[in-house]
Amino acid sequence: MDMNAFALRPGAEGDRDAIAALWHASASLPGVGPALMPTQREMLERVDLELAGGWDVTVAAVGGRLIGFIALKPKEAVLDQLFVHPGSLGFGVGRALLAHAIRTMPCGFTLFTRSANGKAMRFYEREGLVRIGEGGHPKTGDPITHYAWKVR
């Protein structure tokens, strides 16, 4: 995939199913999601709940096909979710979505990822985020690592 082949755009109502499917496919990769993975239907219910709660979603798309998404909570300065479709990893999609988060929350933000997700941790650290702590996932108790991005 050419770096210029995808475009970022605001998430739309019609993207809900595709976001849930992409999230499910990406979180199902080893070490990424929980040991007991929610169903795709449960992911769609979560998407609906989070959108109603104020998620600011931007998607990466090639034509009409979603290949990544980022969900931000700007009021809380939180990058809540960043996922790239498994077949689109390594083409700059995650970097473009993270750059969008930095532009959207220029005063800084936090996020967490599962500590077992070494690929995500290396990505965040390579992109300049700072590890700020460890903890337990708020729902599952799984080990998580907290990161922050701040203007220096």
VEXBAZA-742259 format. One record per residue: residue in three letters; x, y, z of N, C-alpha, C in turn; residue number from 0. Coordinates in Angstrom, 3 decimals. Example, Ala and Ser with C-alpha at 12.3 -4.5 7.8 and 13.67 -1.06 7.14 Angstrom:
<atoms>
  rest       n_u       n_v       n_w      ca_u      ca_v      ca_w       c_u       c_v       c_w   nr
   ala    13.190    -5.690     7.800    12.300    -4.500     7.800    13.200    -3.300     7.800    0
   ser    12.850    -2.250     7.080    13.670    -1.060     7.140    12.900     0.030     7.870    1
</atoms>
This chain:
<atoms>
  rest       n_u       n_v       n_w      ca_u      ca_v      ca_w       c_u       c_v       c_w   nr
   met     0.844    -1.176     0.000     0.000     0.000     0.000     0.888     1.238     0.000    0
   asp     0.572     2.177    -0.846     1.276     3.451    -0.919     0.818     4.325     0.251    1
   met     1.742     5.053     0.867     1.401     5.953     1.974     0.291     6.914     1.593    2
   asn     0.223     7.288     0.330    -0.802     8.232    -0.114    -2.107     7.536    -0.491    3
   ala    -2.162     6.225    -0.363    -3.346     5.483    -0.794    -4.493     5.583     0.205    4
   phe    -4.219     5.963     1.443    -5.303     6.078     2.419    -5.507     7.539     2.797    5
   ala    -6.691     7.829     3.286    -7.019     9.183     3.725    -7.673     9.106     5.095    6
   leu    -7.443    10.129     5.897    -8.119    10.251     7.185    -9.360    11.111     6.978    7
   arg   -10.426    10.723     7.654   -11.657    11.509     7.622   -12.409    11.285     8.926    8
   pro   -13.296    12.217     9.270   -14.097    12.003    10.475   -14.948    10.748    10.332    9
   gly   -15.090    10.031    11.424   -15.976     8.876    11.425   -17.407     9.327    11.184   10
   ala   -18.172     8.487    10.513   -19.562     8.808    10.191   -20.478     7.715    10.743   11
   glu   -21.747     8.026    10.840   -22.741     7.065    11.348   -22.653     5.735    10.606   12
   gly   -22.449     5.785     9.306   -22.377     4.576     8.507   -21.124     3.738     8.728   13
   asp   -20.188     4.224     9.525   -18.935     3.503     9.799   -19.024     2.566    10.997   14
   arg   -20.098     2.617    11.746   -20.188     1.883    13.010   -19.850     0.400    12.868   15
   asp   -20.482    -0.276    11.916   -20.242    -1.713    11.735   -18.795    -1.984    11.340   16
   ala   -18.268    -1.159    10.439   -16.887    -1.355     9.977   -15.896    -1.092    11.101   17
   ile   -16.169    -0.105    11.946   -15.284     0.175    13.094   -15.287    -1.026    14.037   18
   ala   -16.476    -1.548    14.344   -16.569    -2.702    15.248   -15.843    -3.910    14.661   19
   ala   -16.014    -4.153    13.364   -15.362    -5.298    12.718   -13.836    -5.130    12.721   20
   leu   -13.364    -3.930    12.403   -11.924    -3.662    12.396   -11.354    -3.812    13.809   21
   trp   -12.030    -3.241    14.783   -11.594    -3.309    16.177   -11.506    -4.766    16.612   22
   his   -12.526    -5.553    16.265   -12.540    -6.964    16.641   -11.389    -7.720    15.982   23
   ala   -11.172    -7.496    14.686   -10.091    -8.185    13.971    -8.724    -7.817    14.546   24
   ser    -8.524    -6.549    14.846    -7.229    -6.093    15.364    -6.997    -6.551    16.798   25
   ala    -8.021    -6.426    17.636    -7.885    -6.808    19.042    -7.780    -8.315    19.208   26
   ser    -8.145    -9.075    18.183    -8.045   -10.537    18.238    -6.632   -11.042    17.986   27
   leu    -5.724   -10.165    17.561    -4.338   -10.579    17.352    -3.724   -10.983    18.693   28
   pro    -2.806   -11.950    18.699    -2.184   -12.389    19.959    -1.550   -11.225    20.727   29
   gly    -1.875   -11.164    22.026    -1.293   -10.150    22.900    -1.951    -8.792    22.838   30
   val    -2.888    -8.597    21.912    -3.491    -7.275    21.747    -4.718    -7.108    22.630   31
   gly    -5.693    -7.983    22.476    -6.940    -7.852    23.226    -6.965    -8.759    24.438   32
   pro    -8.104    -8.777    25.105    -8.236    -9.604    26.305    -8.230   -11.094    25.968   33
   ala    -7.949   -11.897    26.969    -7.935   -13.352    26.777    -9.303   -13.842    26.313   34
   leu   -10.358   -13.300    26.886   -11.720   -13.638    26.472   -12.227   -12.483    25.611   35
   met   -12.087   -12.637    24.308   -12.416   -11.587    23.353   -13.926   -11.412    23.221   36
   pro   -14.431   -10.162    23.312   -15.852    -9.935    23.071   -16.212   -10.313    21.633   37
   thr   -17.471   -10.609    21.403   -17.925   -10.900    20.043   -17.962    -9.600    19.245   38
   gln   -18.069    -9.740    17.946   -18.161    -8.551    17.100   -19.424    -7.759    17.434   39
   arg   -20.497    -8.454    17.762   -21.747    -7.774    18.159   -21.529    -6.971    19.450   40
   glu   -20.818    -7.568    20.408   -20.517    -6.845    21.650   -19.632    -5.628    21.373   41
   met   -18.727    -5.759    20.401   -17.885    -4.620    20.027   -18.746    -3.503    19.436   42
   leu   -19.733    -3.876    18.614   -20.626    -2.873    18.033   -21.420    -2.168    19.127   43
   glu   -21.885    -2.909    20.117   -22.596    -2.297    21.239   -21.687    -1.313    21.972   44
   arg   -20.412    -1.683    22.124   -19.445    -0.787    22.787   -19.210     0.458    21.939   45
   val   -19.092     0.295    20.618   -18.923     1.451    19.727   -20.105     2.406    19.911   46
   asp   -21.315     1.869    19.884   -22.510     2.706    20.058   -22.489     3.438    21.398   47
   leu   -22.142     2.726    22.458   -22.085     3.313    23.790   -21.039     4.431    23.858   48
   glu   -19.857     4.169    23.317   -18.780     5.160    23.361   -19.087     6.378    22.490   49
   leu   -19.685     6.148    21.313   -20.064     7.285    20.464   -21.090     8.155    21.178   50
   ala   -22.044     7.529    21.843   -23.049     8.283    22.603   -22.396     9.043    23.760   51
   gly   -21.279     8.499    24.270   -20.580     9.132    25.385   -19.580    10.197    24.971   52
   gly   -19.427    10.433    23.667   -18.579    11.539    23.235   -17.296    11.180    22.518   53
   trp   -17.109     9.935    22.147   -15.931     9.585    21.349   -15.810    10.510    20.147   54
   asp   -14.628    10.981    19.859   -14.310    11.730    18.643   -13.530    10.752    17.768   55
   val   -14.174    10.223    16.722   -13.577     9.162    15.913   -13.116     9.692    14.562   56
   thr   -11.905     9.310    14.201   -11.354     9.560    12.873   -10.981     8.207    12.308   57
   val   -11.285     8.023    11.023   -10.983     6.752    10.381    -9.948     6.957     9.281   58
   ala    -9.201     5.900     9.021    -8.309     5.838     7.865    -9.003     4.922     6.873   59
   ala    -9.127     5.380     5.627    -9.858     4.603     4.637    -9.141     4.610     3.300   60
   val    -9.287     3.508     2.603    -8.861     3.379     1.212   -10.149     3.186     0.440   61
   gly   -10.505     4.194    -0.355   -11.818     4.141    -0.992   -12.869     4.114     0.099   62
   gly   -13.751     3.148     0.061   -14.771     3.025     1.092   -14.421     2.050     2.190   63
   arg   -13.208     1.470     2.149   -12.822     0.427     3.108   -12.017     1.017     4.263   64
   leu   -12.503     0.806     5.502   -11.784     1.275     6.679   -10.585     0.375     6.960   65
   ile    -9.426     1.002     7.186    -8.224     0.242     7.505    -7.645     0.642     8.859   66
   gly    -8.260     1.622     9.515    -7.810     2.027    10.839    -8.778     3.021    11.434   67
   phe    -8.712     3.174    12.758    -9.511     4.211    13.417    -8.833     4.629    14.707   68
   ile    -9.154     5.846    15.104    -8.700     6.369    16.387    -9.914     6.982    17.068   69
   ala   -10.045     6.710    18.357   -11.142     7.266    19.152   -10.518     8.095    20.265   70
   leu   -10.855     9.371    20.272   -10.292    10.308    21.245   -11.374    10.799    22.197   71
   lys   -10.913    11.156    23.391   -11.764    11.833    24.364   -11.044    13.145    24.682   72
   pro   -11.184    14.148    23.804   -10.411    15.385    23.960   -10.637    16.114    25.288   73
   lys   -11.861    16.097    25.804   -12.138    16.790    27.073   -11.340    16.181    28.219   74
   glu   -11.095    14.862    28.144   -10.329    14.170    29.179    -8.850    14.045    28.807   75
   ala    -8.483    14.521    27.606    -7.110    14.402    27.092    -6.670    12.933    27.073   76
   val    -7.532    12.091    26.474    -7.277    10.655    26.417    -7.378    10.160    24.976   77
   leu    -6.365     9.413    24.561    -6.433     8.639    23.329    -7.006     7.298    23.788   78
   asp    -8.266     7.046    23.479    -8.964     5.893    24.025    -8.701     4.618    23.235   79
   gln    -8.701     4.700    21.901    -8.479     3.520    21.067    -7.722     3.935    19.814   80
   leu    -6.788     3.096    19.387    -6.113     3.263    18.108    -5.880     1.860    17.567   81
   phe    -6.545     1.546    16.461    -6.415     0.219    15.869    -6.257     0.325    14.360   82
   val    -5.402    -0.536    13.833    -5.174    -0.645    12.401    -5.503    -2.075    12.003   83
   his    -6.187    -2.235    10.880    -6.531    -3.573    10.410    -5.250    -4.393    10.256   84
   pro    -5.261    -5.660    10.676    -4.042    -6.486    10.601    -3.376    -6.491     9.220   85
   gly    -4.148    -6.438     8.155    -3.574    -6.441     6.815    -2.985    -5.109     6.387   86
   ser    -3.161    -4.075     7.210    -2.668    -2.740     6.869    -1.573    -2.258     7.813   87
   leu    -1.081    -3.148     8.673    -0.002    -2.779     9.595     1.290    -2.539     8.819   88
   gly     2.066    -1.556     9.278     3.378    -1.305     8.691     3.384    -0.347     7.514   89
   phe     2.253     0.305     7.247     2.174     1.217     6.104     1.978     2.674     6.513   90
   gly     2.156     3.001     7.792     2.041     4.377     8.237     0.664     4.797     8.700   91
   val    -0.276     3.875     8.721    -1.643     4.217     9.127    -1.673     4.618    10.604   92
   gly    -1.064     3.813    11.454    -1.029     4.128    12.883    -0.319     5.440    13.156   93
   arg     0.775     5.679    12.462     1.530     6.932    12.629     0.662     8.127    12.227   94
   ala    -0.098     8.013    11.128    -0.973     9.101    10.690    -2.092     9.340    11.704   95
   leu    -2.660     8.267    12.249    -3.712     8.413    13.250    -3.168     9.034    14.535   96
   leu    -1.969     8.622    14.948    -1.361     9.204    16.142    -1.047    10.685    15.922   97
   ala    -0.579    11.042    14.745    -0.316    12.456    14.428    -1.606    13.266    14.522   98
   his    -2.719    12.668    14.117    -4.020    13.334    14.243    -4.335    13.596    15.719   99
   ala    -4.061    12.613    16.580    -4.309    12.804    18.022    -3.469    13.952    18.557  100
   ile    -2.222    14.051    18.131    -1.333    15.123    18.591    -1.856    16.485    18.131  101
   arg    -2.342    16.555    16.897    -2.918    17.822    16.409    -4.199    18.175    17.154  102
   thr    -4.998    17.161    17.475    -6.280    17.388    18.142    -6.113    17.761    19.612  103
   met    -5.093    17.197    20.260    -4.860    17.446    21.695    -3.425    17.945    21.883  104
   pro    -3.125    19.159    21.386    -1.747    19.649    21.395    -1.157    19.887    22.788  105
   cys    -1.992    19.962    23.791    -1.472    20.157    25.150    -1.087    18.842    25.813  106
   gly    -1.321    17.733    25.120    -0.926    16.436    25.643    -2.117    15.530    25.881  107
   phe    -1.806    14.244    26.060    -2.834    13.250    26.317    -2.183    12.015    26.910  108
   thr    -3.036    11.131    27.422    -2.569     9.852    27.943    -3.295     8.731    27.221  109
   leu    -2.759     7.529    27.382    -3.375     6.323    26.853    -2.816     5.157    27.629  110
   phe    -3.428     3.990    27.449    -2.817     2.774    27.969    -2.971     1.680    26.949  111
   thr    -2.079     0.708    27.045    -2.138    -0.477    26.206    -1.828    -1.674    27.084  112
   arg    -2.253    -2.816    26.654    -1.936    -4.033    27.406    -0.428    -4.223    27.417  113
   ser     0.106    -4.580    28.551     1.555    -4.774    28.681     2.049    -5.923    27.820  114
   ala     1.161    -6.845    27.457     1.535    -7.959    26.579     1.641    -7.529    25.116  115
   asn     1.195    -6.323    24.810     1.190    -5.831    23.429     2.503    -5.101    23.138  116
   gly     3.565    -5.882    23.018     4.892    -5.312    22.783     4.976    -4.486    21.522  117
   lys     4.259    -4.876    20.483     4.300    -4.129    19.229     3.753    -2.714    19.429  118
   ala     2.632    -2.583    20.146     2.063    -1.260    20.410     3.001    -0.442    21.291  119
   met     3.572    -1.082    22.301     4.479    -0.356    23.202     5.686     0.178    22.436  120
   arg     6.272    -0.654    21.579     7.416    -0.188    20.769     6.996     0.950    19.848  121
   phe     5.804     0.866    19.265     5.294     1.922    18.390     5.179     3.239    19.154  122
   tyr     4.512     3.228    20.304     4.320     4.462    21.068     5.660     5.063    21.490  123
   glu     6.564     4.232    21.939     7.867     4.735    22.377     8.667     5.282    21.195  124
   arg     8.607     4.613    20.061     9.305     5.080    18.860     8.740     6.434    18.403  125
   glu     7.446     6.632    18.623     6.791     7.874    18.204     6.894     8.991    19.252  126
   gly     7.635     8.761    20.326     7.909     9.826    21.286     7.031     9.876    22.512  127
   leu     6.142     8.911    22.704     5.356     8.889    23.922     6.226     8.343    25.051  128
   val     5.896     8.725    26.257     6.688     8.360    27.429     5.882     7.423    28.310  129
   arg     6.523     6.334    28.713     5.889     5.386    29.639     5.804     6.058    30.999  130
   ile     4.596     6.106    31.557     4.423     6.816    32.832     3.949     5.916    33.963  131
   gly     3.718     4.642    33.690     3.317     3.770    34.785     2.719     2.462    34.310  132
   glu     2.472     1.614    35.288     1.867     0.301    35.054     0.601     0.243    35.894  133
   gly    -0.253    -0.690    35.554    -1.474    -0.839    36.334    -2.262    -2.039    35.870  134
   gly    -3.524    -2.065    36.281    -4.429    -3.125    35.883    -5.528    -2.553    35.005  135
   his    -5.938    -3.302    33.985    -7.015    -2.855    33.099    -8.267    -2.627    33.937  136
   pro    -8.968    -1.510    33.703   -10.126    -1.187    34.549   -11.247    -2.236    34.524  137
   lys   -11.349    -3.024    33.450   -12.419    -4.023    33.384   -11.928    -5.428    33.666  138
   thr   -10.747    -5.780    33.158   -10.288    -7.165    33.257    -9.204    -7.384    34.297  139
   gly    -8.543    -6.309    34.713    -7.426    -6.444    35.643    -6.132    -6.854    34.972  140
   asp    -6.152    -7.112    33.636    -4.932    -7.480    32.914    -3.890    -6.375    33.075  141
   pro    -2.603    -6.741    33.079    -1.552    -5.725    33.191    -1.591    -4.752    32.003  142
   ile    -1.526    -3.456    32.325    -1.481    -2.422    31.294    -0.318    -1.478    31.566  143
   thr     0.103    -0.802    30.510     1.164     0.198    30.597     0.579     1.529    30.143  144
   his     0.786     2.557    30.963     0.275     3.899    30.676     1.348     4.710    29.952  145
   tyr     0.909     5.515    28.987     1.792     6.392    28.214     1.228     7.797    28.208  146
   ala     2.113     8.758    27.934     1.697    10.160    27.802     2.443    10.795    26.641  147
   trp     1.783    11.719    26.001     2.416    12.591    25.024     2.153    14.010    25.485  148
   lys     3.233    14.783    25.582     3.119    16.165    26.027     4.022    17.035    25.190  149
   val     3.571    18.273    24.969     4.415    19.246    24.289     5.595    19.537    25.193  150
   arg     6.777    19.529    24.630     7.980    19.777    25.453     8.418    21.199    25.343  151
</atoms>
